[in-house]
Amino acid sequence: MLRFSTAGESHGESLVAMIGGLPAGVPVDQAFLDRELWRRQKGYGRGGRMRIERDTAHILSGVRHGKTIGSPIAMTIANNDWKNWEEILPVEAGDPTKHKAVSSPRPGHADLAGSLKYDFPDARYVLERASARESAARVACGAIAKMLLRPLGVEIASHVIRVGSAQLSRPAIWDEIAALQSKEEILLSCVDA
């Protein structure tokens, strides 16, 4: 059984991803892994942070000579924006005058629930962990899982069939869906513009 966990905050030094349960000998393709991270950064509705970061996974353990060795795989994804937050969100106590507290939780986010759960007077800690940035670590683990399935002839892809009232009027065929994965321009991953 595959299990993964992630650690890190949106403006922390890096994200950490760990995935275990893979057998030894699974080929690991760094270019594919980084492309999956790149795909996450593209598309409609991406914010300014996507222009700052150029995600790449740094594999620390679990892979040697391009193949899994049967132990958990640990990866980091650096946060380039960390240099702007080192004094605001230090690991140590730091200078309280430089901290940027968040006293108004964002509607529809985990800020309020997390602040209440952990009794934080500042929603910043929850906001940092429950961010879209954290999904990069999940994508890295998903890319490793895809590599496990490749030798079995299993490919995973997705596409958008409806946005508002605009809808694909026919069934998509696999070749169209698979072709979306190699596109350089990703807006909504629709097989039919």
C-alpha positions as a Markdown table, in Angstrom:
| # | Residue | x | y | z |
|---|---|---|---|---|
| 1 | Met | 0.0 | 0.0 | 0.0 |
| 2 | Leu | 1.3 | 3.4 | -0.9 |
| 3 | Arg | 1.3 | 6.1 | 1.8 |
| 4 | Phe | 2.4 | 9.7 | 1.6 |
| 5 | Ser | 2.8 | 12.6 | 3.9 |
| 6 | Thr | 3.8 | 16.2 | 3.4 |
| 7 | Ala | 5.3 | 18.9 | 5.6 |
| 8 | Gly | 6.1 | 22.5 | 5.1 |
| 9 | Glu | 4.4 | 25.9 | 4.9 |
| 10 | Ser | 3.6 | 28.2 | 2.0 |
| 11 | His | 6.4 | 30.6 | 3.0 |
| 12 | Gly | 8.7 | 28.2 | 4.8 |
| 13 | Glu | 12.1 | 27.2 | 3.6 |
| 14 | Ser | 10.8 | 24.2 | 1.6 |
| 15 | Leu | 8.1 | 21.7 | 1.2 |
| 16 | Val | 8.8 | 18.1 | 2.1 |
| 17 | Ala | 7.1 | 15.1 | 0.6 |
| 18 | Met | 7.5 | 11.5 | 1.6 |
| 19 | Ile | 6.0 | 8.4 | -0.1 |
| 20 | Gly | 6.5 | 4.8 | 1.0 |
| 21 | Gly | 5.3 | 1.4 | -0.1 |
| 22 | Leu | 7.0 | 1.2 | -3.5 |
| 23 | Pro | 8.9 | -1.9 | -4.3 |
| 24 | Ala | 12.5 | -1.8 | -5.3 |
| 25 | Gly | 13.4 | -1.4 | -9.0 |
| 26 | Val | 10.8 | 1.2 | -10.1 |
| 27 | Pro | 12.4 | 3.5 | -12.6 |
| 28 | Val | 12.3 | 7.2 | -11.4 |
| 29 | Asp | 12.3 | 9.8 | -14.1 |
| 30 | Gln | 13.3 | 13.2 | -12.7 |
| 31 | Ala | 12.2 | 15.0 | -15.9 |
| 32 | Phe | 8.7 | 13.5 | -15.6 |
| 33 | Leu | 8.5 | 14.4 | -11.9 |
| 34 | Asp | 9.5 | 18.0 | -12.6 |
| 35 | Arg | 7.1 | 18.3 | -15.6 |
| 36 | Glu | 4.3 | 17.2 | -13.3 |
| 37 | Leu | 5.3 | 20.0 | -10.9 |
| 38 | Trp | 5.5 | 22.4 | -13.9 |
| 39 | Arg | 2.0 | 21.4 | -15.0 |
| 40 | Arg | 0.6 | 22.2 | -11.6 |
| 41 | Gln | 2.0 | 25.7 | -11.9 |
| 42 | Lys | 0.3 | 26.5 | -15.2 |
| 43 | Gly | -3.4 | 27.1 | -16.1 |
| 44 | Tyr | -6.2 | 29.5 | -15.4 |
| 45 | Gly | -6.3 | 31.4 | -12.2 |
| 46 | Arg | -2.7 | 31.1 | -11.1 |
| 47 | Gly | -1.4 | 33.8 | -8.9 |
| 48 | Gly | 1.8 | 35.8 | -8.8 |
| 49 | Arg | 3.5 | 33.2 | -6.6 |
| 50 | Met | 3.6 | 30.9 | -9.6 |
| 51 | Arg | 6.0 | 33.4 | -11.3 |
| 52 | Ile | 8.4 | 33.3 | -8.3 |
| 53 | Glu | 8.7 | 29.6 | -8.0 |
| 54 | Arg | 10.2 | 27.1 | -10.5 |
| 55 | Asp | 9.4 | 23.9 | -8.8 |
| 56 | Thr | 11.7 | 20.9 | -9.0 |
| 57 | Ala | 11.8 | 18.0 | -6.6 |
| 58 | His | 15.1 | 17.2 | -4.9 |
| 59 | Ile | 15.1 | 13.5 | -4.0 |
| 60 | Leu | 16.9 | 12.9 | -0.7 |
| 61 | Ser | 16.4 | 9.2 | -0.2 |
| 62 | Gly | 14.8 | 6.1 | -1.5 |
| 63 | Val | 16.2 | 6.3 | -5.1 |
| 64 | Arg | 19.6 | 5.2 | -6.3 |
| 65 | His | 20.9 | 5.0 | -9.8 |
| 66 | Gly | 17.5 | 6.0 | -11.2 |
| 67 | Lys | 15.4 | 3.3 | -9.4 |
| 68 | Thr | 13.6 | 2.9 | -6.2 |
| 69 | Ile | 15.4 | 0.9 | -3.5 |
| 70 | Gly | 12.3 | -0.2 | -1.5 |
| 71 | Ser | 12.6 | 2.4 | 1.2 |
| 72 | Pro | 10.5 | 5.5 | 1.6 |
| 73 | Ile | 11.3 | 8.3 | -0.9 |
| 74 | Ala | 11.9 | 11.7 | 0.7 |
| 75 | Met | 11.8 | 14.8 | -1.5 |
| 76 | Thr | 12.1 | 18.5 | -0.9 |
| 77 | Ile | 10.7 | 21.4 | -3.0 |
| 78 | Ala | 12.4 | 24.7 | -2.3 |
| 79 | Asn | 10.4 | 27.8 | -1.7 |
| 80 | Asn | 12.3 | 30.6 | -3.5 |
| 81 | Asp | 10.2 | 33.2 | -1.7 |
| 82 | Trp | 11.6 | 32.0 | 1.7 |
| 83 | Lys | 14.2 | 34.7 | 1.5 |
| 84 | Asn | 11.5 | 37.4 | 1.8 |
| 85 | Trp | 9.9 | 35.6 | 4.9 |
| 86 | Glu | 12.9 | 34.4 | 6.9 |
| 87 | Glu | 12.4 | 37.2 | 9.5 |
| 88 | Ile | 8.6 | 37.2 | 9.3 |
| 89 | Leu | 8.2 | 33.4 | 9.9 |
| 90 | Pro | 11.5 | 32.3 | 11.6 |
| 91 | Val | 11.8 | 28.8 | 13.1 |
| 92 | Glu | 13.3 | 30.4 | 16.2 |
| 93 | Ala | 11.4 | 33.0 | 18.3 |
| 94 | Gly | 12.6 | 35.9 | 16.2 |
| 95 | Asp | 11.7 | 39.5 | 16.4 |
| 96 | Pro | 7.9 | 39.8 | 17.2 |
| 97 | Thr | 7.8 | 43.3 | 15.6 |
| 98 | Lys | 8.5 | 41.7 | 12.2 |
| 99 | His | 5.9 | 39.0 | 12.4 |
| 100 | Lys | 2.8 | 39.5 | 10.2 |
| 101 | Ala | -0.2 | 38.2 | 12.2 |
| 102 | Val | -3.4 | 37.4 | 10.4 |
| 103 | Ser | -6.4 | 38.3 | 12.6 |
| 104 | Ser | -9.1 | 37.9 | 10.0 |
| 105 | Pro | -9.5 | 34.4 | 8.6 |
| 106 | Arg | -10.2 | 34.1 | 4.9 |
| 107 | Pro | -13.8 | 32.9 | 4.2 |
| 108 | Gly | -14.0 | 29.4 | 2.7 |
| 109 | His | -10.5 | 28.5 | 3.9 |
| 110 | Ala | -9.1 | 26.4 | 6.8 |
| 111 | Asp | -7.9 | 29.5 | 8.7 |
| 112 | Leu | -10.8 | 29.8 | 11.2 |
| 113 | Ala | -11.3 | 26.1 | 11.9 |
| 114 | Gly | -7.5 | 25.5 | 12.3 |
| 115 | Ser | -7.1 | 28.5 | 14.6 |
| 116 | Leu | -10.0 | 27.3 | 16.8 |
| 117 | Lys | -8.7 | 23.7 | 16.8 |
| 118 | Tyr | -5.2 | 24.7 | 17.9 |
| 119 | Asp | -6.2 | 27.8 | 19.9 |
| 120 | Phe | -4.0 | 30.1 | 17.8 |
| 121 | Pro | -4.7 | 33.9 | 18.2 |
| 122 | Asp | -3.1 | 34.3 | 14.8 |
| 123 | Ala | -4.4 | 32.5 | 11.7 |
| 124 | Arg | -1.1 | 32.8 | 9.9 |
| 125 | Tyr | 0.1 | 29.4 | 11.0 |
| 126 | Val | -3.0 | 27.6 | 9.6 |
| 127 | Leu | -3.0 | 29.8 | 6.5 |
| 128 | Glu | 0.6 | 28.9 | 5.8 |
| 129 | Arg | 0.0 | 25.1 | 6.0 |
| 130 | Ala | -3.4 | 25.0 | 4.3 |
| 131 | Ser | -2.3 | 26.8 | 1.2 |
| 132 | Ala | -2.3 | 25.9 | -2.5 |
| 133 | Arg | 1.5 | 25.9 | -2.3 |
| 134 | Glu | 1.3 | 22.7 | -0.2 |
| 135 | Ser | -0.2 | 20.9 | -3.2 |
| 136 | Ala | 3.2 | 20.9 | -4.9 |
| 137 | Ala | 4.3 | 18.2 | -2.4 |
| 138 | Arg | 1.2 | 16.1 | -3.2 |
| 139 | Val | 1.9 | 16.4 | -6.9 |
| 140 | Ala | 5.4 | 15.1 | -6.4 |
| 141 | Cys | 4.0 | 12.1 | -4.6 |
| 142 | Gly | 1.4 | 11.5 | -7.3 |
| 143 | Ala | 4.1 | 11.7 | -10.0 |
| 144 | Ile | 6.0 | 8.9 | -8.2 |
| 145 | Ala | 2.8 | 6.8 | -8.0 |
| 146 | Lys | 2.3 | 7.3 | -11.7 |
| 147 | Met | 5.8 | 6.0 | -12.3 |
| 148 | Leu | 4.9 | 2.8 | -10.4 |
| 149 | Leu | 2.0 | 2.3 | -12.8 |
| 150 | Arg | 3.8 | 3.0 | -16.1 |
| 151 | Pro | 5.6 | -0.4 | -16.4 |
| 152 | Leu | 2.1 | -2.0 | -16.0 |
| 153 | Gly | 0.8 | 0.0 | -19.0 |
| 154 | Val | -1.3 | 2.2 | -16.9 |
| 155 | Glu | -1.4 | 6.0 | -17.6 |
| 156 | Ile | -3.3 | 8.6 | -15.7 |
| 157 | Ala | -4.6 | 11.8 | -17.3 |
| 158 | Ser | -7.4 | 14.2 | -16.9 |
| 159 | His | -9.3 | 16.9 | -18.8 |
| 160 | Val | -12.0 | 19.4 | -18.3 |
| 161 | Ile | -15.4 | 18.7 | -19.7 |
| 162 | Arg | -17.4 | 21.7 | -18.5 |
| 163 | Val | -16.8 | 25.3 | -17.3 |
| 164 | Gly | -20.1 | 27.1 | -16.5 |
| 165 | Ser | -22.4 | 26.6 | -19.4 |
| 166 | Ala | -19.6 | 25.8 | -21.9 |
| 167 | Gln | -19.5 | 22.0 | -22.2 |
| 168 | Leu | -17.8 | 19.4 | -24.3 |
| 169 | Ser | -20.5 | 18.1 | -26.6 |
| 170 | Arg | -19.0 | 14.8 | -27.4 |
| 171 | Pro | -17.1 | 12.0 | -25.6 |
| 172 | Ala | -13.3 | 12.6 | -25.6 |
| 173 | Ile | -11.1 | 9.8 | -26.9 |
| 174 | Trp | -8.0 | 8.7 | -25.0 |
| 175 | Asp | -5.5 | 10.0 | -27.6 |
| 176 | Glu | -7.0 | 13.5 | -27.2 |
| 177 | Ile | -6.8 | 13.3 | -23.4 |
| 178 | Ala | -3.3 | 11.9 | -23.4 |
| 179 | Ala | -2.1 | 14.6 | -25.9 |
| 180 | Leu | -3.0 | 17.3 | -23.3 |
| 181 | Gln | -0.2 | 16.0 | -21.0 |
| 182 | Ser | 2.5 | 17.1 | -23.5 |
| 183 | Lys | 1.1 | 20.5 | -24.3 |
| 184 | Glu | 3.3 | 23.5 | -23.5 |
| 185 | Glu | 0.3 | 25.9 | -23.0 |
| 186 | Ile | -2.0 | 24.8 | -20.3 |
| 187 | Leu | -5.1 | 26.9 | -19.7 |
| 188 | Leu | -7.9 | 24.5 | -18.8 |
| 189 | Ser | -6.9 | 21.1 | -20.2 |
| 190 | Cys | -9.8 | 20.9 | -22.6 |
| 191 | Val | -9.6 | 18.6 | -25.5 |
| 192 | Asp | -11.8 | 21.0 | -27.6 |
| 193 | Ala | -11.2 | 24.7 | -27.3 |
